[in-house]
């Protein structure tokens, strides 16, 4: 008998195959278990070596020994006529088949379940690493290397000169902020202590800084006296003080001299390396005066003061056509005066005018941080171009890390490109640098609610409450928590209180609209360019022609989501596809212009639904793939608010995974989601679920919750 046949007869091949398959399966399972318990890599490698060493022994055992009814015997001791190796071979075949089936099942589980989880974890880890790197570039973390510049006291006879003393303080703050190793508290928080004469230790603790610069400015005719002193917060020790009597011919020299002196004093104890000499952009003193006054009026964010700021900047530019900062602020104020912001200039016209000013500023000074920040506001739209916005705002912050407006605008752009982790890291850094900066407070609270961190958001606001006592500043922020937790009536009342006291505040306008929408007071909803509820309200009121007109207008301004929503909800999905394919050559081009946001990719969900309805399976699958990738990215970053859950449920519903869709939709409803009384009227993704007992029960549960909220407002109950 040949060697091959003898090996086959003795089941050596079968034993080898069985050993290899079992060893592979054991190795996979042990690797999973070891990783779960954090076992060192050498332990895993040792097991693999032992398994490999065992193979020759298994083969030798199969060759030299044989299983018999009496037990294991040497092969040469067995009478071949009595050998049961054929039966043993059959049993080994069964074992090999069973083990291979188990291995195949494990492979499938690893490929389609564990692999997806690993990919998600990898995305999360990578995103977190990038965000930590970005945060470290923006915010030094050594608290001892920190300073707050309090607004210098106006000691001039003319109280109207206060803008000048404020401007001096701000320009010194900006000069210090350019030092990468130094943490400088933001303007908003530093200026919150203006005129309060509080203990410096308390101020330092509040702002998280170890040093404070304070001083005074006396301006009279063509002369100015500036006093400044640098104080160590923990013991009140005066590290340095000086007085500057100068002609107003070169106020920049005074600012630079003060900032450089401060850096010189800080260097000895805190800063490493050579102290950089601070150098401001020079201009005529009258131009600088106009520039400072304009900036002060821009902070008020009111139409009349913004108009006044624009006039002041025009005068400054007329006197000195080469002063880049004036052009930068002129570009910013033009955007703030658009009819989508605080003014009445048609948005398209404001965009064109603003770009001219900002381009001019950068042509004069390509490293001017405020011009790059203005570009970020320009790309923030509408129409929004978030990818470009991210690029220019990151550049602005690389030049001046303390530009809180630029940082806050970057947060909004991060939201629009689904970079929630980096957005939260930046919001955390703003909260540390400028804790009383109101827009970032609201944005931080809102993002926390969308990440199911409402308890943290509430605690954050509680810590800030003493600084806003007697105002409505935090009411809108608390309202977003109410809305996310299902307390629509409470949220609406908070927003209405804020709007009554600050009728031009667009956050309160959006919030009142949202509260009215959630409580089904559709007639009370108004269109203010920022609310996304007017189209849904008109649809629920049966005013489809008006809804279509508003949706088309919003699409023309760059917001196609409302139009897609309306066309699917009104059974006009064919028009959605016609509009989509007439404007973008393919889905990749659409995604470039309308990327996924942190709340899910609602626009792509509507595209997928439209293609499904018209029977274009290839385009449907392509849209679903993009939607799935975007949703996985949001999940990896911890996003799990009501609206995200709805979009994720929509994705599973369109895939035919109804159990998962129902589970997610139920979770959203339990957390306070309210839609129209017939969910599928407003969310047509779920039309196939109409009549499903579980779905109908959760719809009834939602209506009961809606009526409880309406009852709080004294409104009548409504039915399905």
C-alpha positions as CSV (number, residue, x, y, z in Angstrom):
1,X,0.0,0.0,0.0
2,X,1.3,3.5,-0.9
3,X,2.2,6.0,1.8
4,X,-0.6,8.3,0.7
5,X,-3.2,5.5,1.0
6,X,-1.8,4.5,4.4
7,X,-2.0,8.1,5.6
8,X,-5.6,8.2,4.4
9,X,-6.4,4.8,6.0
10,X,-5.1,5.9,9.4
11,X,-7.1,9.1,9.2
12,X,-4.0,11.3,9.4
13,X,-5.4,13.8,6.9
14,X,-8.7,14.0,8.7
15,X,-7.0,14.5,12.1
16,X,-4.9,17.2,10.5
17,X,-7.8,19.0,9.0
18,X,-9.8,18.7,12.2
19,X,-6.9,20.0,14.3
20,X,-6.4,23.0,12.1
21,X,-10.1,24.0,12.0
22,X,-10.5,23.6,15.8
23,X,-7.2,25.4,16.5
24,X,-8.3,28.4,14.3
25,X,-11.7,28.5,16.0
26,X,-10.1,28.3,19.5
27,X,-7.6,31.0,18.6
28,X,-10.4,33.4,17.4
29,X,-12.5,32.9,20.5
30,X,-9.5,33.2,22.9
31,X,-8.4,36.4,21.1
32,X,-11.8,37.9,21.6
33,X,-11.9,36.9,25.3
34,X,-8.3,38.1,25.9
35,X,-9.0,41.5,24.3
36,X,-12.1,41.9,26.4
37,X,-10.0,41.3,29.6
38,X,-7.1,43.4,28.4
39,X,-4.7,40.3,28.3
40,X,-1.2,41.3,27.2
41,X,-0.3,40.6,23.5
42,X,2.4,38.1,24.6
43,X,-0.2,35.8,26.1
44,X,-2.1,35.6,22.8
45,X,1.1,35.0,20.9
46,X,2.0,32.2,23.3
47,X,-1.3,30.4,22.8
48,X,-0.8,30.6,19.0
49,X,2.7,29.1,19.3
50,X,1.4,26.2,21.4
51,X,-1.4,25.5,19.0
52,X,1.1,25.4,16.1
53,X,3.5,23.1,18.1
54,X,0.6,20.8,18.8
55,X,-0.1,20.0,15.1
56,X,2.9,17.6,14.5
57,X,2.1,15.8,17.7
58,X,-1.6,15.3,16.6
59,X,-0.4,14.0,13.2
60,X,2.1,11.6,14.9
61,X,-0.6,10.4,17.2
62,X,-2.9,9.7,14.3
63,X,-0.2,7.7,12.5
64,X,1.1,5.7,15.5
65,X,-2.1,5.0,17.4
66,X,-5.6,3.8,16.7
67,X,-8.9,4.0,18.5
68,X,-10.4,0.5,19.2
69,X,-13.4,-0.7,21.2
70,X,-10.9,-1.6,23.9
71,X,-9.3,1.8,23.9
72,X,-6.2,3.4,22.3
73,X,-3.6,1.0,21.0
74,X,-0.4,1.1,19.0
75,X,-1.3,0.8,15.3
76,X,0.9,-2.3,14.7
77,X,-0.8,-4.1,17.6
78,X,-4.2,-3.9,15.9
79,X,-5.4,-6.7,13.6
80,X,-6.4,-5.0,10.4
81,X,-9.4,-7.3,9.9
82,X,-10.7,-5.9,13.2
83,X,-9.8,-2.3,12.6
84,X,-12.5,0.3,13.0
85,X,-10.6,3.2,11.3
86,X,-13.4,3.5,8.6
87,X,-15.9,4.2,11.4
88,X,-13.5,6.5,13.1
89,X,-13.0,8.3,9.8
90,X,-16.8,8.8,9.4
91,X,-17.0,10.3,12.9
92,X,-14.1,12.6,12.2
93,X,-16.0,13.7,9.0
94,X,-18.9,14.7,11.2
95,X,-16.7,16.5,13.7
96,X,-14.9,18.4,10.9
97,X,-18.2,19.4,9.3
98,X,-19.7,20.6,12.6
99,X,-16.5,22.5,13.5
100,X,-16.3,24.1,10.1
101,X,-20.0,25.1,10.4
102,X,-19.2,26.8,13.7
103,X,-16.1,28.4,12.2
104,X,-18.2,29.7,9.3
105,X,-20.8,31.1,11.7
106,X,-18.1,32.8,13.7
107,X,-16.6,34.2,10.6
108,X,-20.0,35.7,9.5
109,X,-20.5,37.1,13.0
110,X,-17.0,38.6,13.0
111,X,-17.5,40.1,9.5
112,X,-20.9,41.6,9.8
113,X,-21.3,42.3,13.5
114,X,-18.0,42.6,15.3
115,X,-16.3,44.2,12.3
116,X,-19.0,46.9,12.2
117,X,-18.5,47.6,15.9
118,X,-14.7,47.7,15.5
119,X,-15.2,50.1,12.5
120,X,-17.4,52.3,14.7
121,X,-14.9,52.2,17.5
122,X,-12.1,53.1,15.1
123,X,-14.0,56.0,13.7
124,X,-14.8,57.2,17.2
125,X,-11.2,56.8,18.4
126,X,-9.8,58.5,15.4
127,X,-12.2,61.4,15.6
128,X,-11.5,61.8,19.2
129,X,-7.8,61.8,18.6
130,X,-8.1,64.5,15.9
131,X,-10.4,66.6,18.1
132,X,-8.0,66.4,21.0
133,X,-5.2,67.5,18.7
134,X,-7.3,70.4,17.4
135,X,-8.2,71.4,21.0
136,X,-4.6,71.3,22.1
137,X,-3.6,73.5,19.2
138,X,-6.3,76.0,20.2
139,X,-6.1,75.9,24.0
140,X,-2.9,75.5,26.1
141,X,-3.8,73.6,29.2
142,X,-1.3,74.9,31.8
143,X,-3.5,77.1,34.1
144,X,-0.5,78.9,35.5
145,X,0.2,80.4,32.1
146,X,-3.0,82.3,32.0
147,X,-4.2,85.9,32.2
148,X,-7.4,87.9,32.0
149,X,-7.5,91.5,30.7
150,X,-10.2,93.4,32.5
151,X,-11.7,96.5,30.7
152,X,-9.6,99.5,31.6
153,X,-11.5,102.1,33.5
154,X,-12.4,105.3,31.5
155,X,-11.1,108.2,33.6
156,X,-11.7,110.8,30.9
157,X,-14.0,113.7,31.6
158,X,-16.1,112.6,28.6
159,X,-18.1,109.4,29.4
160,X,-18.4,108.9,25.7
161,X,-14.7,108.0,25.6
162,X,-15.5,104.6,27.1
163,X,-15.3,102.9,23.7
164,X,-11.7,104.0,23.6
165,X,-10.7,102.5,27.0
166,X,-12.6,99.3,26.1
167,X,-10.8,99.2,22.7
168,X,-7.4,99.6,24.3
169,X,-8.1,96.7,26.7
170,X,-9.4,94.5,23.8
171,X,-6.4,95.3,21.6
172,X,-4.0,94.4,24.4
173,X,-6.0,91.2,25.0
174,X,-5.7,90.3,21.3
175,X,-2.0,91.0,21.3
176,X,-1.5,88.6,24.3
177,X,-3.7,86.0,22.7
178,X,-1.2,85.6,19.9
179,X,1.3,84.0,22.3
180,X,0.6,80.3,21.9
181,X,1.8,79.3,25.3
182,X,-0.5,81.8,27.1
183,X,-4.1,81.1,27.9
184,X,-6.0,84.4,27.7
185,X,-9.6,84.7,29.0
186,X,-12.1,85.8,26.4
187,X,-13.4,89.3,26.0
188,X,-17.0,88.5,26.9
189,X,-16.1,87.0,30.2
190,X,-13.5,89.5,31.1
191,X,-15.8,92.4,30.3
192,X,-18.6,90.9,32.3
193,X,-16.8,92.3,35.4
194,X,-16.7,95.8,34.0
195,X,-17.4,98.4,36.8
196,X,-18.0,95.7,39.4
197,X,-15.0,96.2,41.7
198,X,-15.0,92.6,42.7
199,X,-12.3,90.8,44.5
200,X,-9.6,89.8,42.0
201,X,-9.3,86.3,43.5
202,X,-13.0,85.6,42.8
203,X,-12.6,87.0,39.3
204,X,-9.5,84.8,38.7
205,X,-11.4,81.7,40.0
206,X,-14.4,82.4,37.8
207,X,-12.3,82.9,34.7
208,X,-9.8,80.1,35.5
209,X,-6.7,82.4,35.2
210,X,-3.7,83.0,37.5
211,X,-3.0,86.6,36.5
212,X,-5.1,89.7,35.9
213,X,-4.2,92.9,34.0
214,X,-6.2,95.9,35.0
215,X,-5.8,99.6,34.4
216,X,-7.3,103.0,33.4
217,X,-7.3,105.4,30.5
218,X,-7.6,109.2,30.7
219,X,-8.0,110.9,27.3
220,X,-7.8,114.6,27.0
221,X,-7.4,116.5,23.7
222,X,-4.4,115.0,21.9
223,X,-2.9,113.3,24.9
224,X,-3.7,110.1,26.8
225,X,-2.5,108.6,30.1
226,X,-2.7,104.8,30.5
227,X,-1.9,103.1,33.7
228,X,-1.7,99.3,33.9
229,X,-0.8,96.7,36.6
230,X,-0.3,93.0,36.5
231,X,-1.6,91.1,39.5
232,X,-1.0,87.5,40.7
233,X,-4.5,86.2,41.6
234,X,-3.7,83.8,44.4
235,X,-1.9,86.3,46.7
236,X,-2.8,89.7,45.1
237,X,0.9,90.4,44.6
238,X,1.6,93.2,42.0
239,X,4.1,91.8,39.6
240,X,4.4,94.9,37.5
241,X,2.8,98.3,37.0
242,X,3.5,101.4,34.9
243,X,2.1,104.6,33.6
244,X,2.2,105.8,30.0
245,X,1.8,109.5,29.1
246,X,1.8,109.8,25.4
247,X,0.6,111.9,22.5
248,X,-2.3,110.3,20.7
249,X,-0.3,110.4,17.5
250,X,0.7,106.8,17.9
251,X,-1.6,104.9,20.3
252,X,-0.5,101.7,18.8
253,X,3.0,102.2,20.2
254,X,1.5,102.5,23.7
255,X,-0.6,99.3,23.2
256,X,2.4,97.4,21.9
257,X,4.7,98.7,24.7
258,X,2.2,97.6,27.4
259,X,1.7,94.2,25.9
260,X,5.4,93.6,25.5
261,X,6.1,94.7,29.0
262,X,3.5,92.3,30.3
263,X,5.0,89.4,28.3
264,X,8.5,90.4,29.7
265,X,7.2,90.1,33.3
266,X,5.4,86.8,32.6
267,X,8.4,85.3,30.8
268,X,10.6,85.2,33.9
269,X,8.2,82.9,35.8
270,X,6.0,81.3,33.1
271,X,6.9,81.6,29.5
272,X,9.6,79.7,27.8
273,X,11.8,81.1,25.1
274,X,12.3,84.6,23.7
275,X,9.5,87.1,24.3
276,X,8.1,88.2,21.0
277,X,7.8,91.9,20.4
278,X,4.1,92.8,19.9
279,X,3.4,94.9,16.8
280,X,-0.1,96.3,15.9
281,X,-1.3,97.3,12.5
282,X,-0.7,101.1,12.2
283,X,-3.1,103.7,11.0
284,X,-4.2,107.3,11.7
285,X,-5.4,107.9,15.2
286,X,-8.8,109.2,13.9
287,X,-9.2,106.0,11.8
288,X,-8.4,103.9,14.8
289,X,-10.9,105.9,16.9
290,X,-13.6,105.2,14.3
291,X,-12.7,101.5,14.1
292,X,-12.9,101.0,17.9
293,X,-16.2,102.7,18.1
294,X,-17.6,100.6,15.3
295,X,-16.5,97.4,16.9
296,X,-18.2,98.4,20.2
297,X,-21.5,99.0,18.4
298,X,-21.2,95.7,16.5
299,X,-21.1,93.8,19.8
300,X,-24.7,95.0,20.5
301,X,-26.1,93.0,17.5
302,X,-29.0,95.4,16.9
303,X,-29.9,96.8,13.5
304,X,-29.5,100.5,14.4
305,X,-26.1,100.1,16.0
306,X,-24.9,97.8,13.2
307,X,-26.0,100.5,10.7
308,X,-24.0,103.0,12.7
309,X,-21.0,100.7,12.8
310,X,-21.1,100.4,9.0
311,X,-21.1,104.2,8.6
312,X,-18.2,104.6,11.0
313,X,-16.1,101.9,9.1
314,X,-16.9,103.6,5.8
315,X,-15.5,106.9,7.2
316,X,-12.4,105.0,8.5
317,X,-11.8,103.4,5.0
318,X,-12.2,106.8,3.3
319,X,-9.5,108.3,5.5
320,X,-7.1,105.3,5.3
321,X,-7.9,103.0,2.3
322,X,-5.0,100.7,3.4
323,X,-6.3,99.8,6.9
324,X,-7.1,96.1,6.6
325,X,-8.9,95.6,9.9
326,X,-11.6,98.2,8.9
327,X,-12.3,96.3,5.7
328,X,-12.6,93.0,7.7
329,X,-15.1,94.5,10.1
330,X,-17.0,96.1,7.3
331,X,-17.4,92.7,5.6
332,X,-18.6,91.2,8.9
333,X,-21.1,94.0,9.6
334,X,-22.5,93.7,6.1
335,X,-23.3,90.0,6.7
336,X,-24.9,90.9,10.1
337,X,-27.1,93.4,8.3
338,X,-28.5,90.8,5.9
339,X,-32.2,90.0,6.0
340,X,-31.2,86.5,7.3
341,X,-29.5,88.0,10.3
342,X,-30.2,91.3,12.0
343,X,-30.9,93.7,9.2
344,X,-32.8,94.2,5.9
345,X,-30.1,93.9,3.2
346,X,-31.2,91.1,0.8
347,X,-29.0,88.1,1.6
348,X,-27.6,87.7,-1.9
349,X,-26.6,91.4,-2.0
350,X,-25.0,91.2,1.4
351,X,-23.0,88.1,0.4
352,X,-21.6,89.9,-2.7
353,X,-20.7,93.1,-0.8
354,X,-19.2,91.3,2.1
355,X,-17.0,89.2,0.0
356,X,-15.5,92.3,-1.7
357,X,-14.6,93.8,1.7
358,X,-13.1,90.6,3.0
359,X,-11.1,90.0,-0.1
360,X,-9.7,93.5,0.1
361,X,-8.7,93.0,3.8
362,X,-6.8,89.8,2.9
363,X,-5.1,91.4,0.0
364,X,-3.8,94.1,2.4
365,X,-2.9,91.5,5.1
366,X,-3.1,87.8,4.3
367,X,-2.5,86.9,8.0
368,X,-5.3,89.1,9.4
369,X,-7.3,86.7,11.7
370,X,-10.5,88.8,11.8
371,X,-10.6,88.8,8.0
372,X,-10.4,85.0,7.9
373,X,-13.1,84.9,10.6
374,X,-15.3,87.1,8.5
375,X,-14.8,84.6,5.6
376,X,-16.0,81.9,8.0
377,X,-19.2,83.9,8.6
378,X,-19.6,84.4,4.9
379,X,-19.3,80.7,4.1
380,X,-21.7,80.0,7.0
381,X,-24.4,81.2,4.6
382,X,-27.0,81.0,3.6
383,X,-26.3,79.4,1.3
384,X,-24.1,77.4,3.6
385,X,-20.7,76.1,2.4
386,X,-19.6,74.4,5.6
387,X,-16.4,72.7,4.2
388,X,-15.0,76.1,3.1
389,X,-16.2,77.5,6.4
390,X,-14.2,74.9,8.4
391,X,-11.1,75.7,6.3
392,X,-11.0,79.5,6.8
393,X,-12.1,79.4,10.4
394,X,-9.5,76.9,11.4
395,X,-7.0,79.3,9.7
396,X,-8.3,82.3,11.7
397,X,-7.9,80.4,15.0
398,X,-4.4,79.3,14.1
399,X,-3.5,83.0,13.9
400,X,-5.5,84.1,16.9
401,X,-6.8,81.2,19.2
402,X,-8.8,83.6,21.4
403,X,-11.2,84.8,18.7
404,X,-14.3,83.5,20.3
405,X,-16.7,84.5,17.5
406,X,-14.6,82.5,15.0
407,X,-14.5,79.5,17.3
408,X,-18.3,79.6,17.8
409,X,-18.9,79.9,14.0
410,X,-16.5,77.0,13.5
411,X,-18.7,75.0,15.9
412,X,-21.7,75.6,13.6
413,X,-19.7,74.5,10.5
414,X,-18.5,71.3,12.3
415,X,-22.2,70.5,12.9
416,X,-22.9,70.8,9.3
417,X,-20.2,68.4,8.3
418,X,-20.9,65.8,11.0
419,X,-17.9,66.4,13.2
420,X,-19.6,66.4,16.5
421,X,-16.6,65.3,18.5
422,X,-14.5,68.2,17.3
423,X,-17.4,70.6,17.8
424,X,-17.8,69.5,21.5
425,X,-14.0,69.8,22.1
426,X,-14.1,73.3,20.7
427,X,-17.2,74.2,22.8
428,X,-15.4,72.9,25.9
429,X,-12.4,75.1,25.1
430,X,-14.6,78.1,24.7
431,X,-16.3,77.4,28.0
432,X,-12.8,77.4,29.6
433,X,-11.5,80.5,27.9
434,X,-14.7,82.6,27.8
435,X,-17.3,80.9,30.1
436,X,-19.8,83.8,29.9
437,X,-19.9,84.0,26.1
438,X,-23.6,83.6,25.5
439,X,-23.8,82.1,22.0
440,X,-21.4,79.3,22.8
441,X,-23.3,78.6,26.0
442,X,-26.4,78.0,24.0
443,X,-24.6,75.9,21.4
444,X,-22.9,73.8,24.0
445,X,-26.2,73.1,25.8
446,X,-27.9,72.3,22.5
447,X,-25.2,69.8,21.4
448,X,-25.3,68.1,24.9
449,X,-29.0,67.6,24.4
450,X,-28.4,65.9,21.1
451,X,-25.9,63.6,22.7
452,X,-28.3,62.5,25.4
453,X,-26.4,64.5,28.0
454,X,-29.2,66.7,29.4
455,X,-28.2,66.2,33.0
456,X,-24.8,67.6,32.2
457,X,-26.3,70.5,30.3
458,X,-28.5,71.4,33.2
459,X,-25.6,71.3,35.7
460,X,-23.6,73.5,33.3
461,X,-26.3,76.1,33.3
462,X,-26.7,75.9,37.1
463,X,-23.0,76.8,37.5
464,X,-23.5,79.9,35.3
465,X,-26.8,81.0,36.8
466,X,-25.2,83.4,39.4
467,X,-23.6,85.5,36.6
468,X,-27.0,86.0,34.8
469,X,-29.2,86.5,37.8
470,X,-32.2,88.7,37.1
471,X,-32.0,88.3,33.3
472,X,-33.5,85.9,30.8
473,X,-30.1,85.0,29.3
474,X,-30.3,81.3,30.2
475,X,-34.0,80.8,29.6
476,X,-33.6,79.8,26.0
477,X,-30.9,77.4,26.9
478,X,-33.0,75.7,29.5
479,X,-35.9,75.5,27.0
480,X,-33.8,73.3,24.7
481,X,-33.4,70.9,27.5
482,X,-37.1,71.0,28.1
483,X,-37.9,70.3,24.5
484,X,-35.4,67.3,24.3
485,X,-36.9,65.8,27.5
486,X,-40.5,66.1,26.2
487,X,-41.6,69.2,28.3
488,X,-42.8,71.2,25.3
489,X,-45.1,73.5,27.3
490,X,-42.3,74.4,29.7
491,X,-39.9,75.0,26.9
492,X,-42.4,77.2,25.0
493,X,-43.1,79.3,28.1
494,X,-39.4,79.9,28.7
495,X,-38.8,80.9,25.1
496,X,-41.8,83.2,25.1
497,X,-40.5,84.9,28.2
498,X,-37.2,85.5,26.5
499,X,-38.8,86.8,23.3
500,X,-41.1,89.2,25.3
501,X,-38.0,90.8,26.8
502,X,-35.7,90.6,23.7
503,X,-38.1,90.7,20.7
504,X,-35.2,90.8,18.1
505,X,-33.3,87.7,19.5
506,X,-33.5,85.1,16.7
507,X,-32.8,82.2,19.2
508,X,-36.0,83.1,21.1
509,X,-37.9,83.4,17.8
510,X,-36.8,79.9,16.7
511,X,-37.6,78.5,20.1
512,X,-41.1,80.0,20.2
513,X,-41.8,78.5,16.8
514,X,-40.5,75.1,17.9
515,X,-42.7,75.2,21.0
516,X,-45.7,76.2,19.1
517,X,-45.0,73.4,16.5
518,X,-44.6,70.7,19.2
519,X,-47.9,71.7,20.9
520,X,-49.7,71.8,17.5
521,X,-50.3,75.6,17.5
522,X,-49.5,75.7,13.8
523,X,-51.3,79.0,13.2
524,X,-48.9,80.7,15.6
525,X,-45.8,79.8,13.6
526,X,-44.1,82.5,11.5
527,X,-41.3,82.3,9.0
528,X,-38.1,84.1,10.1
529,X,-35.5,82.5,7.8
530,X,-34.1,80.4,10.6
531,X,-37.0,78.2,11.7
532,X,-37.5,74.9,9.8
533,X,-41.1,74.5,11.0
534,X,-43.2,76.7,8.7
535,X,-43.4,74.2,5.9
536,X,-44.5,71.4,8.2
537,X,-47.0,73.7,9.9
538,X,-48.5,74.7,6.6
539,X,-48.7,71.0,5.5
540,X,-50.5,70.1,8.7
541,X,-52.9,72.9,8.1
542,X,-53.6,71.6,4.6
543,X,-52.2,74.8,3.0
544,X,-50.1,72.8,0.5
545,X,-49.7,75.6,-2.1
546,X,-48.3,78.0,0.5
547,X,-46.0,75.2,1.8
548,X,-44.7,74.5,-1.7
549,X,-43.9,78.2,-2.2
550,X,-42.1,78.6,1.1
551,X,-40.1,75.3,0.5
552,X,-39.1,76.5,-3.0
553,X,-37.9,79.8,-1.6
554,X,-35.8,78.0,1.1
555,X,-34.3,75.7,-1.5
556,X,-33.3,78.8,-3.6
557,X,-31.5,80.1,-0.5
558,X,-29.6,76.8,-0.1
559,X,-31.9,74.8,2.3
560,X,-33.2,71.9,0.1
561,X,-34.2,69.8,3.1
562,X,-37.6,71.6,3.5
563,X,-38.4,71.1,-0.2
564,X,-37.5,67.4,-0.1
565,X,-39.6,66.9,3.0
566,X,-42.6,68.6,1.5
567,X,-42.5,66.7,-1.8
568,X,-42.3,63.3,-0.1
569,X,-44.9,64.2,2.5
570,X,-47.3,65.4,-0.3
571,X,-46.7,62.3,-2.5
572,X,-44.7,64.2,-5.1
573,X,-41.5,62.1,-4.9
574,X,-41.2,62.1,-8.7
575,X,-40.8,65.9,-8.5
576,X,-38.1,65.5,-5.9
577,X,-36.1,63.3,-8.2
578,X,-36.6,65.7,-11.1
579,X,-35.4,68.6,-9.0
580,X,-32.4,66.6,-7.6
581,X,-31.2,65.3,-11.0
582,X,-31.7,68.7,-12.7
583,X,-29.4,70.4,-10.2
584,X,-26.7,67.8,-9.3
585,X,-25.1,65.3,-11.8
586,X,-25.0,62.5,-9.2
587,X,-25.3,61.8,-5.5
588,X,-21.6,62.4,-4.8
589,X,-22.0,66.0,-6.1
590,X,-25.1,66.5,-3.9
591,X,-23.2,65.2,-0.9
592,X,-20.3,67.6,-1.6
593,X,-22.7,70.6,-1.5
594,X,-25.1,69.2,1.2
595,X,-23.1,67.1,3.6
596,X,-24.5,65.1,6.5
597,X,-25.0,67.0,9.8
598,X,-24.7,65.8,13.3
599,X,-28.4,65.1,13.6
600,X,-28.4,62.6,10.8
601,X,-28.6,62.9,7.0
602,X,-32.3,63.8,6.7
603,X,-31.9,65.1,3.1
604,X,-30.3,61.8,2.0
605,X,-33.1,59.8,3.7
606,X,-35.7,61.8,1.6
607,X,-33.7,61.1,-1.5
608,X,-33.6,57.4,-0.8
609,X,-37.4,57.3,-0.1
610,X,-38.0,59.2,-3.4
611,X,-35.9,56.7,-5.4
612,X,-37.6,53.8,-3.7
613,X,-41.1,55.2,-4.6
614,X,-40.3,55.6,-8.3
615,X,-38.6,52.2,-8.5
616,X,-35.0,53.2,-9.2
617,X,-33.4,50.4,-7.1
618,X,-29.8,51.3,-8.0
619,X,-30.1,54.9,-6.9
620,X,-32.1,53.9,-3.8
621,X,-29.2,51.6,-2.7
622,X,-26.6,54.2,-3.4
623,X,-28.5,56.8,-1.3
624,X,-29.0,54.2,1.5
625,X,-25.3,53.5,1.5
626,X,-24.5,57.2,2.0
627,X,-27.2,57.5,4.6
628,X,-25.9,54.5,6.5
629,X,-22.3,55.7,6.5
630,X,-23.4,59.2,7.8
631,X,-25.6,57.7,10.6
632,X,-22.8,55.4,11.7
633,X,-20.5,58.3,11.9
634,X,-22.9,60.3,14.1
635,X,-23.5,57.3,16.3
636,X,-19.7,56.9,16.8
637,X,-19.5,60.4,18.1
638,X,-22.2,59.9,20.7
639,X,-25.1,61.6,18.9
640,X,-28.5,60.2,20.1
641,X,-31.1,63.0,20.3
642,X,-34.8,62.6,19.3
643,X,-34.3,63.8,15.8
644,X,-31.3,61.6,15.2
645,X,-33.3,58.6,16.5
646,X,-36.1,59.4,14.0
647,X,-33.7,59.5,11.0
648,X,-32.1,56.3,12.1
649,X,-35.5,54.7,12.5
650,X,-36.3,55.9,9.0
651,X,-33.2,54.2,7.6
652,X,-34.2,50.9,9.1
653,X,-37.8,51.2,8.0
654,X,-36.6,51.7,4.4
655,X,-34.4,48.7,4.7
656,X,-37.4,46.6,5.8
657,X,-36.0,46.2,9.3
658,X,-39.3,47.0,11.0
659,X,-38.4,45.7,14.4
660,X,-35.4,48.0,14.7
661,X,-37.4,50.9,13.2
662,X,-40.1,50.4,15.8
663,X,-37.7,50.2,18.7
664,X,-35.9,53.4,17.7
665,X,-39.1,55.3,17.1
666,X,-40.5,54.1,20.4
667,X,-37.4,55.3,22.2
668,X,-37.7,58.8,20.6
669,X,-41.4,58.9,21.6
670,X,-40.5,57.9,25.2
671,X,-38.1,60.8,25.2
672,X,-40.7,63.3,24.2
673,X,-40.9,63.2,20.4
674,X,-44.0,64.8,19.0
675,X,-45.0,64.9,15.3
676,X,-48.3,65.3,13.6
677,X,-51.1,63.1,15.1
678,X,-50.6,60.7,12.2
679,X,-46.9,60.1,12.2
680,X,-46.6,59.0,8.6
681,X,-48.2,62.2,7.4
682,X,-45.1,64.1,8.4
683,X,-42.7,61.1,8.3
684,X,-43.6,59.2,5.2
685,X,-40.8,56.7,5.8
686,X,-43.2,54.9,8.2
687,X,-46.2,54.6,5.9
688,X,-45.7,50.8,5.6
689,X,-46.1,50.6,9.4
690,X,-49.6,52.1,9.4
691,X,-51.9,49.6,10.9
692,X,-49.1,47.8,12.8
693,X,-50.5,47.3,16.3
694,X,-47.2,48.2,18.0
695,X,-46.8,51.3,15.8
696,X,-50.4,52.4,16.4
697,X,-50.0,52.0,20.2
698,X,-46.9,54.2,20.3
699,X,-48.7,56.7,18.1
700,X,-51.5,56.8,20.7
701,X,-48.9,57.2,23.4
702,X,-47.5,60.2,21.6
703,X,-50.9,61.8,21.3
704,X,-51.6,61.3,25.0
705,X,-48.3,63.0,25.8
706,X,-49.1,65.9,23.4
707,X,-52.5,66.5,25.1
708,X,-50.8,66.6,28.5
709,X,-48.5,69.3,27.3
710,X,-51.4,71.2,25.7
711,X,-53.3,71.0,28.9
712,X,-50.5,72.8,30.7
713,X,-51.1,75.7,28.3
714,X,-54.8,75.7,28.7
715,X,-55.4,74.2,25.2
716,X,-58.0,71.7,24.2
717,X,-57.1,68.1,23.6
718,X,-56.9,66.8,20.1
719,X,-57.3,63.4,18.6
720,X,-55.7,61.4,15.8
